[in-house]
Amino acid sequence: MAAPTTTHRPGRAIALKTGAVFLFMVMAALIKAASDAVPPGQAVFFRSLFAMPIIMAWLWQSGHLHDGLKAHNIMGHVWRGLIGTSAMGLTFAGLALLPLPEVTAIGYATPMFTVIFAAALLGERIRLFRLSAVALGLVGVMIVLAPRLSLDQTYTDTATLGALMVLMASILRALVQIHVRRLVQTESTSAIVFYFSLTATVVSLLTLPLGLALPHASLTWTAPGLNIIGLIVCAGLIGGVAQIMVTSSYRFGTASMLAPFDYSSMIFATLIGWVIFSEVPTPTILIGAALVIAGGVLIIWRERQLGLDRSKSKPSVAPSGSPN
């Protein structure tokens, strides 16, 4: 499983990757539908807990259960889990306050921040082309955020808070990708996938006493009805299946070939948001998202030209525009 590609089957790879992106959007919609009844910490707990049986069964079936349970860098997994869980919690909180397409568009900022952090923390050289692509993407992000940060009375303070939460989640996901690039030097992909789910389950459970200490805050865990429980349990199961599909896709195709399909999430987010939540993306969101996608595709193309190997870290993270 350490090798990103075992057989070059581009059709199967693209189908798995696109299917995974779609399932991540379905998972996000389920979390959003349950957001009025459960706080973000509780949603993260259910999403992580019920993904674990799916991941364990997959590791056993593929013969990598031993690799998945073997960890050489325990603290590396802990830090990956802490940062990734925080990003997931902020994204889930943002889903409660913003339309699904808007959350997806802001999430596309992750590759831009990844390039910046790679230069600052890993010492990678950024030349004018990639720097221009990052600037283009960040302009798109600012276009999406601009209405939320303006003084226009039609936008609420909660929506502004939601936009800032999702932006912070994008920054944290970029840090996760930088951390995973280091982690894969000693850890298998299966171990990174398994220990993230385990850490996220434990960390999110710690929000239970925090909610009890602050009973009037939105952190307080609830006892939701069976319909809400069904939504968040399904979100966990679907998230686990999506994680397996996105990981498996890299066994049949290269990371540079599959990375652009992350942006299909905007199509799925728009359709799901329109059909389920009656959310229609504004022209501002569409224009900003188009610029961010253009910047991201240019970065992917340039990194492929430079021969930068991103394939090892990709299987352990969700699509950049998707919740973890």
C-alpha positions in Angstrom: 0.0 0.0 0.0 3.0 2.3 0.3 3.2 2.4 -3.5 0.7 4.9 -4.9 0.1 3.0 -8.1 0.1 -0.8 -8.6 -1.7 -0.9 -12.0 -2.3 1.8 -14.5 -6.0 1.8 -15.1 -7.0 5.4 -15.6 -10.7 4.7 -16.2 -11.0 2.8 -12.9 -8.9 5.4 -11.1 -11.0 8.3 -12.3 -14.3 6.5 -11.4 -13.1 5.8 -7.9 -11.8 9.3 -7.3 -15.0 11.0 -8.7 -17.2 8.6 -6.7 -15.3 9.4 -3.6 -15.7 13.1 -4.2 -19.4 12.6 -4.7 -19.7 10.6 -1.4 -17.8 13.2 0.5 -20.4 15.8 -0.7 -23.2 13.5 0.3 -21.5 13.1 3.7 -21.3 16.9 4.0 -25.0 17.2 3.1 -25.9 14.7 5.9 -23.8 16.6 8.4 -25.4 19.9 7.3 -28.9 18.4 7.6 -28.2 17.3 11.2 -26.3 20.5 12.2 -29.3 22.1 13.9 -29.6 19.1 16.3 -26.0 18.2 17.0 -22.9 20.3 17.7 -19.8 20.0 15.5 -17.9 17.9 18.1 -20.6 15.3 18.3 -20.8 15.2 14.5 -17.1 14.7 14.2 -17.3 11.9 16.8 -20.0 10.0 14.9 -18.3 10.6 11.5 -15.0 9.2 12.8 -16.4 6.4 14.9 -18.6 4.8 12.3 -15.9 5.2 9.6 -13.6 2.9 11.7 -15.4 -0.4 11.1 -15.4 0.3 7.4 -11.7 1.1 7.4 -10.8 -1.9 9.6 -12.7 -4.3 7.3 -11.0 -2.8 4.3 -7.5 -3.2 5.8 -8.3 -6.8 6.8 -9.7 -7.7 3.4 -6.7 -6.1 1.6 -4.2 -7.8 3.9 -2.9 -4.6 5.3 -4.4 -4.8 8.8 -1.0 -5.4 10.3 0.4 -2.3 8.5 -2.5 -0.3 9.6 -1.9 -1.0 13.3 1.8 -0.6 13.1 3.0 3.0 14.0 6.6 4.1 14.1 5.9 7.8 14.8 3.1 7.9 17.4 3.3 11.6 18.1 3.3 12.3 14.3 -0.1 10.5 14.1 -1.3 12.4 17.2 -0.4 15.8 15.6 -1.9 14.8 12.3 -5.1 13.8 14.2 -5.3 17.0 16.2 -4.9 19.3 13.3 -7.1 17.2 11.0 -9.8 16.9 13.6 -9.8 20.6 14.2 -10.2 21.2 10.5 -13.1 18.8 10.3 -14.8 20.4 13.3 -14.5 23.9 11.8 -15.8 22.7 8.5 -18.8 21.0 10.1 -19.5 24.2 12.1 -19.3 26.2 8.8 -21.7 23.8 7.1 -24.3 24.8 9.7 -23.9 28.5 8.8 -23.2 28.6 5.1 -24.6 27.1 1.9 -22.9 23.9 0.8 -21.5 25.4 -2.5 -19.9 28.3 -0.6 -18.3 26.0 1.9 -16.9 24.0 -1.0 -15.6 27.1 -2.8 -13.7 28.4 0.2 -12.3 24.9 0.8 -10.5 25.1 -2.5 -8.0 27.5 -0.8 -6.2 24.5 0.6 -3.9 23.9 -2.3 -2.9 27.6 -2.3 -1.9 27.5 1.4 -0.2 24.1 0.9 2.2 25.7 -1.6 2.9 28.6 0.8 3.5 26.2 3.7 5.7 24.0 1.6 8.0 26.9 0.9 8.0 28.1 4.5 8.2 24.8 6.3 9.8 22.4 3.8 12.0 24.8 2.0 10.5 24.1 -1.4 11.3 26.8 -4.0 8.4 28.6 -5.5 9.1 30.3 -8.8 7.0 33.0 -10.5 4.6 30.6 -12.3 3.4 28.8 -9.1 3.4 32.1 -7.2 1.1 33.6 -9.8 -1.2 30.6 -9.6 -1.4 30.9 -5.8 -2.1 34.6 -6.2 -4.9 33.9 -8.7 -6.4 31.3 -6.4 -6.3 33.6 -3.3 -8.0 36.4 -5.3 -10.8 33.9 -6.1 -11.0 33.1 -2.4 -11.3 36.8 -1.5 -14.0 37.2 -4.1 -16.0 34.4 -2.4 -15.4 35.9 1.1 -15.9 39.5 0.2 -19.7 39.6 0.7 -19.3 37.9 4.1 -16.7 40.5 5.2 -18.5 43.6 3.9 -20.8 45.8 5.9 -23.8 44.9 3.8 -26.8 44.4 6.1 -28.1 41.5 4.1 -25.4 39.2 5.5 -25.4 38.1 9.1 -22.7 37.9 11.6 -23.1 34.1 11.9 -22.5 33.8 8.1 -19.3 35.8 8.5 -18.2 33.6 11.3 -19.0 30.5 9.2 -16.9 31.8 6.3 -13.9 32.5 8.7 -14.3 29.0 10.2 -14.2 27.3 6.8 -11.2 29.4 5.8 -9.4 28.4 8.9 -10.2 24.8 8.2 -8.6 25.2 4.7 -5.4 26.5 6.4 -5.4 23.6 8.8 -5.9 21.1 6.0 -2.9 22.6 4.2 -0.9 22.1 7.3 -2.1 18.5 7.4 -0.9 17.9 3.9 2.6 19.3 4.8 2.6 17.1 7.9 1.6 14.0 6.0 4.5 14.5 3.5 6.8 14.1 6.4 4.8 11.3 8.0 4.9 9.1 4.9 8.7 8.8 5.3 8.2 6.4 8.2 4.5 5.4 8.1 2.4 3.4 5.7 -0.7 4.9 4.1 -2.9 2.4 5.9 -1.5 3.5 9.3 -2.1 7.1 8.5 -5.7 6.4 7.5 -6.4 4.2 10.5 -4.8 6.4 13.2 -6.4 9.5 11.9 -9.9 8.0 12.4 -8.9 6.7 15.8 -7.4 10.1 16.9 -10.4 12.0 15.6 -12.8 9.7 17.5 -10.9 10.3 20.8 -10.3 14.0 20.3 -13.9 14.7 19.4 -15.2 12.7 22.4 -13.3 15.2 24.6 -15.8 17.9 23.5 -18.5 16.1 25.5 -17.3 17.4 29.0 -16.5 20.8 27.4 -20.2 21.1 26.4 -21.3 20.0 29.9 -19.1 22.8 31.4 -20.6 25.3 29.0 -24.3 24.3 28.9 -25.5 27.3 27.1 -22.9 27.1 24.3 -23.4 25.4 21.0 -20.8 22.8 22.0 -23.3 20.9 24.2 -23.9 17.3 23.1 -27.6 16.4 22.6 -29.8 13.3 22.6 -31.1 13.6 19.1 -34.0 11.6 17.6 -33.6 8.5 15.6 -33.8 10.3 12.3 -30.9 12.6 13.3 -28.9 9.6 14.6 -29.5 7.9 11.3 -28.1 10.9 9.4 -24.9 11.2 11.4 -24.3 7.4 11.5 -24.8 7.3 7.7 -22.4 10.2 7.4 -19.7 8.2 9.2 -20.3 5.1 7.1 -20.2 7.0 3.9 -17.1 9.0 5.0 -15.4 5.7 5.6 -16.3 4.3 2.2 -15.3 7.6 0.5 -11.9 7.5 2.2 -11.3 3.9 1.0 -12.3 4.9 -2.6 -10.0 7.9 -2.7 -7.1 5.8 -1.3 -7.8 3.0 -3.7 -7.9 5.4 -6.7 -4.2 6.1 -6.3 -3.5 2.4 -6.9 -4.7 2.7 -10.5 -3.6 6.3 -11.4 -1.1 8.9 -10.6 -1.8 11.8 -8.2 -1.2 14.4 -10.9 -3.7 12.8 -13.2 -6.4 12.5 -10.4 -6.0 15.8 -8.6 -8.1 17.9 -11.0 -11.1 15.7 -10.3 -11.2 17.1 -6.8 -12.9 20.1 -8.3 -15.9 18.0 -9.4 -17.0 18.6 -5.9 -18.4 22.0 -6.9 -20.7 20.4 -9.4 -21.9 17.9 -6.8 -22.2 20.6 -4.1 -24.2 22.8 -6.4 -26.6 20.0 -7.4 -27.1 18.7 -3.8 -27.4 22.2 -2.4 -30.1 23.1 -4.9 -32.1 19.8 -4.7 -31.9 19.3 -0.9 -31.4 22.7 0.7 -32.8 25.0 -2.1 -29.4 26.7 -2.2 -28.3 28.4 -5.4 -24.7 29.7 -5.6 -24.5 33.4 -6.3 -22.5 34.7 -9.3 -19.9 36.0 -6.9 -19.3 32.4 -5.6 -19.2 31.0 -9.1 -16.7 33.6 -10.3 -14.5 33.2 -7.2 -14.6 29.4 -7.4 -13.7 29.5 -11.1 -10.6 31.6 -10.2 -9.6 29.3 -7.4 -10.0 26.2 -9.5 -8.0 27.8 -12.3 -5.2 28.5 -9.8 -5.3 25.0 -8.4 -5.2 23.4 -11.8 -2.2 25.5 -12.8 -0.4 24.5 -9.6 -1.1 20.8 -10.3 0.1 21.2 -13.9 3.3 23.0 -12.8 4.1 20.5 -10.1 3.7 17.7 -12.6 6.1 19.5 -14.9 8.6 19.9 -12.1 8.2 16.2 -11.1 7.1 16.9 -7.6 5.8 13.7 -6.0 2.6 14.3 -4.2 1.2 10.8 -4.6 2.3 9.5 -1.2 0.4 12.1 0.8 -2.8 12.3 -1.3 -4.4 9.1 -0.3 -4.6 10.0 3.4 -6.4 13.3 3.0 -9.8 14.2 1.7 -10.3 16.2 -1.5 -9.3 19.8 -1.0 -12.8 21.1 -1.5 -14.4 18.5 0.7 -14.9 17.9 4.4 -12.4 15.5 5.9 
